[in-house]
Amino acid sequence: MATPALSTAAPGSLAAVGSAAKALVLAHPIGWSVAGGALLGAGAYWGIGRLLRRKAQAPDAPDAAAPAAA
């Protein structure tokens, strides 16, 4: 059992989970950086694709909701 001087977080508390997450990140920094880079790249790919798709769908012709002159 840990003494109160060594343990500042109650077991199962959010602080203990945060401490465990910090330990995991410190133990496996390369894996976390690769995972973060993959998420960043996927987000950029999705965002740029959405932006380009929106530009490609911009109507050059008059609005279709306007009444047609016959």
C-alpha positions as CSV (number, residue, x, y, z in Angstrom):
1,M,0.0,0.0,0.0
2,A,1.3,3.4,-0.9
3,T,1.9,5.9,1.9
4,P,0.1,9.3,1.7
5,A,3.4,11.0,1.1
6,L,4.0,9.0,-2.1
7,S,0.5,8.9,-3.5
8,T,-1.4,12.2,-4.1
9,A,-4.3,10.6,-6.1
10,A,-7.0,8.3,-4.9
11,P,-7.1,5.0,-6.8
12,G,-9.7,5.2,-9.6
13,S,-9.9,9.0,-9.5
14,L,-9.6,11.2,-12.6
15,A,-6.2,12.3,-11.4
16,A,-5.0,8.7,-11.2
17,V,-6.2,8.1,-14.7
18,G,-4.4,11.2,-15.9
19,S,-1.2,10.1,-14.2
20,A,-1.5,6.7,-15.9
21,A,-2.0,8.4,-19.2
22,K,1.1,10.6,-18.7
23,A,3.1,7.5,-17.8
24,L,2.0,5.8,-21.0
25,V,2.8,8.8,-23.2
26,L,6.3,9.0,-21.6
27,A,6.9,5.3,-22.1
28,H,5.8,5.3,-25.7
29,P,6.4,8.7,-27.2
30,I,7.1,7.6,-30.8
31,G,3.8,5.7,-31.1
32,W,1.8,8.6,-29.7
33,S,3.5,11.1,-32.1
34,V,2.8,8.8,-35.1
35,A,-0.8,8.5,-34.0
36,G,-1.1,12.2,-33.5
37,G,0.4,12.9,-36.9
38,A,-2.0,10.4,-38.5
39,L,-5.0,12.2,-36.9
40,L,-3.6,15.6,-38.0
41,G,-3.0,14.4,-41.6
42,A,-6.5,12.8,-41.8
43,G,-8.1,16.0,-40.5
44,A,-6.2,18.1,-43.0
45,Y,-7.1,15.7,-45.8
46,W,-10.8,15.8,-44.9
47,G,-10.9,19.6,-44.4
48,I,-9.1,20.4,-47.7
49,G,-11.3,17.9,-49.6
50,R,-14.4,19.5,-48.2
51,L,-13.2,23.0,-49.1
52,L,-12.3,22.0,-52.6
53,R,-15.6,20.1,-53.0
54,R,-17.5,23.2,-51.9
55,K,-15.6,25.4,-54.4
56,A,-16.3,22.9,-57.2
57,Q,-20.1,22.9,-56.4
58,A,-20.3,26.7,-56.5
59,P,-23.0,27.6,-59.1
60,D,-21.7,29.7,-62.0
61,A,-25.2,29.8,-63.5
62,P,-28.1,31.8,-62.1
63,D,-29.8,30.4,-59.1
64,A,-32.1,27.5,-59.9
65,A,-34.8,28.8,-57.5
66,A,-35.2,32.0,-59.5
67,P,-38.1,32.0,-61.9
68,A,-37.2,31.1,-65.5
69,A,-37.9,33.7,-68.2
70,A,-39.8,32.0,-71.0
